[in-house]
Amino acid sequence: MSRPSSPRATGEAGISLIRAFEGFSAVPYICPAGVLTVGYGHVVADGERFDAPLSAEEGEALLRADLPRYERAVCRLIEMPLSDPCFDSLASFTFNLGEGALAASTLRRLVNAGRLAEAGPQFDRWVFAGARKLAGLVRRRAAERALWERGVADNS
């Protein structure tokens, strides 16, 4: 399956992070945010059906097909040049939370102001689903922040 075009692609570090934190489900389930999901965090669209369990390869294909949407969002919303680890961390963040979260975030404002080192702690604020703080989101944001900070250090 070919990947829809994106101005910049998520690297293996970002894809591995997404895979690890989304986990794989061969059958659709309702995620903690109340969204019907399958594979590695693929949001099931209206009219989409998954009657048979997905193979790992099918889940990977869905992930690769979904990524360009979030990559394009990061490219559109972030005005500063980013190192690969910084881009990957924002791609994971946006894949998980959606482009609206990135668009409205202080994280984005700090990045676009060139305050990259100050942006890292902003990841820690995005650990709630509804009103509940989720341990899985705490771990994911910590991993995204660590990847972000590695990228900031690489640029120093």
C-alpha positions as CSV (number, residue, x, y, z in Angstrom):
1,M,0.0,0.0,0.0
2,S,1.5,3.3,-1.0
3,R,1.6,6.1,1.5
4,P,-0.3,9.3,0.7
5,S,2.0,12.3,0.2
6,S,3.3,14.3,3.1
7,P,5.9,17.1,3.1
8,R,7.8,15.3,5.8
9,A,7.7,11.7,7.0
10,T,7.8,10.5,10.6
11,G,11.0,8.6,11.3
12,E,11.3,5.2,12.8
13,A,11.7,6.6,16.3
14,G,8.3,8.3,16.0
15,I,6.6,5.3,14.4
16,S,8.0,3.0,17.1
17,L,6.7,5.4,19.8
18,I,3.2,5.5,18.2
19,R,3.1,1.7,17.8
20,A,4.3,1.1,21.4
21,F,1.8,3.5,23.0
22,E,-1.2,2.9,20.8
23,G,-0.7,-0.9,21.1
24,F,-2.3,-3.2,18.5
25,S,-5.8,-4.4,18.5
26,A,-7.0,-6.8,15.8
27,V,-10.6,-6.0,16.5
28,P,-12.3,-2.6,17.0
29,Y,-12.6,-1.3,20.6
30,I,-13.6,1.9,22.3
31,C,-10.5,3.8,23.4
32,P,-10.4,5.8,26.7
33,A,-11.5,8.9,24.8
34,G,-14.7,7.0,23.7
35,V,-13.6,6.6,20.1
36,L,-14.0,3.4,18.0
37,T,-10.4,2.3,17.2
38,V,-8.6,-0.6,15.6
39,G,-5.1,-1.6,14.7
40,Y,-2.5,0.9,16.0
41,G,-4.8,3.7,16.9
42,H,-6.8,3.9,13.6
43,V,-10.0,5.8,14.2
44,V,-12.8,3.8,12.5
45,A,-14.6,6.2,10.1
46,D,-18.3,6.2,9.4
47,G,-19.0,3.4,7.0
48,E,-15.7,1.6,7.6
49,R,-16.1,-2.0,8.7
50,F,-13.7,-4.4,10.3
51,D,-15.6,-7.7,10.5
52,A,-12.6,-10.0,10.5
53,P,-9.7,-9.5,12.9
54,L,-6.8,-7.5,11.4
55,S,-3.4,-9.0,10.8
56,A,-0.4,-7.2,12.2
57,E,0.5,-6.3,8.5
58,E,-3.0,-4.8,8.0
59,G,-2.6,-2.8,11.2
60,E,0.8,-1.5,10.0
61,A,-0.7,-0.5,6.7
62,L,-3.5,1.5,8.4
63,L,-0.9,3.2,10.6
64,R,1.2,4.2,7.6
65,A,-1.9,5.4,5.7
66,D,-3.0,7.5,8.7
67,L,0.3,9.1,9.4
68,P,0.4,11.6,6.6
69,R,-2.6,13.5,7.9
70,Y,-0.8,14.2,11.2
71,E,2.5,14.9,9.5
72,R,0.9,17.5,7.3
73,A,-0.8,19.0,10.3
74,V,2.6,19.4,12.1
75,C,4.1,20.9,8.9
76,R,1.2,23.3,8.6
77,L,1.0,24.4,12.3
78,I,4.7,24.6,13.1
79,E,6.6,27.4,11.6
80,M,10.1,26.6,13.0
81,P,12.5,24.1,11.4
82,L,12.6,21.0,13.6
83,S,15.1,18.2,14.1
84,D,13.9,14.7,13.2
85,P,13.4,13.8,16.9
86,C,11.3,16.9,17.5
87,F,9.2,16.3,14.4
88,D,8.7,12.7,15.4
89,S,7.6,13.7,19.0
90,L,5.0,16.2,17.6
91,A,3.8,13.6,15.0
92,S,3.1,11.2,17.8
93,F,1.5,13.8,20.0
94,T,-0.8,14.9,17.1
95,F,-1.6,11.3,16.1
96,N,-2.8,10.7,19.6
97,L,-4.6,13.9,20.3
98,G,-5.5,15.3,16.9
99,E,-4.5,18.4,15.1
100,G,-6.9,20.6,17.0
101,A,-5.0,19.9,20.2
102,L,-1.7,20.9,18.6
103,A,-3.3,23.9,17.0
104,A,-4.7,25.2,20.3
105,S,-1.7,24.3,22.5
106,T,0.8,26.4,24.4
107,L,3.3,23.8,23.1
108,R,2.7,25.0,19.6
109,R,2.9,28.7,20.6
110,L,6.3,28.1,22.4
111,V,7.7,26.2,19.4
112,N,6.6,28.8,16.9
113,A,8.2,31.5,19.1
114,G,11.5,29.6,19.0
115,R,11.4,28.7,22.7
116,L,12.1,25.0,22.0
117,A,13.6,24.2,25.4
118,E,10.6,25.7,27.2
119,A,8.2,23.7,25.1
120,G,9.3,20.3,26.5
121,P,7.4,20.5,29.8
122,Q,4.2,21.3,27.9
123,F,3.9,17.6,26.9
124,D,3.3,16.8,30.5
125,R,0.0,18.7,30.5
126,W,-1.7,16.4,28.0
127,V,-2.3,13.4,30.2
128,F,-6.0,13.4,30.7
129,A,-8.8,11.6,28.9
130,G,-12.0,13.3,30.0
131,A,-11.3,14.3,33.5
132,R,-9.2,11.3,34.3
133,K,-5.4,11.3,34.4
134,L,-4.3,8.1,32.7
135,A,-1.0,6.4,33.5
136,G,-0.6,5.4,29.9
137,L,-0.8,9.0,28.8
138,V,1.7,10.0,31.5
139,R,4.2,7.4,30.1
140,R,3.5,8.4,26.5
141,R,4.0,12.2,27.1
142,A,7.2,11.4,29.0
143,A,8.5,9.4,26.0
144,E,7.4,12.2,23.6
145,R,9.1,14.8,25.8
146,A,12.3,12.8,26.0
147,L,12.4,12.5,22.2
148,W,11.6,16.2,21.9
149,E,14.4,17.1,24.4
150,R,16.9,14.9,22.6
151,G,16.1,16.8,19.4
152,V,16.5,20.1,21.1
153,A,19.8,19.0,22.5
154,D,20.9,17.8,19.0
155,N,20.2,21.3,17.6
156,S,22.2,23.1,20.4
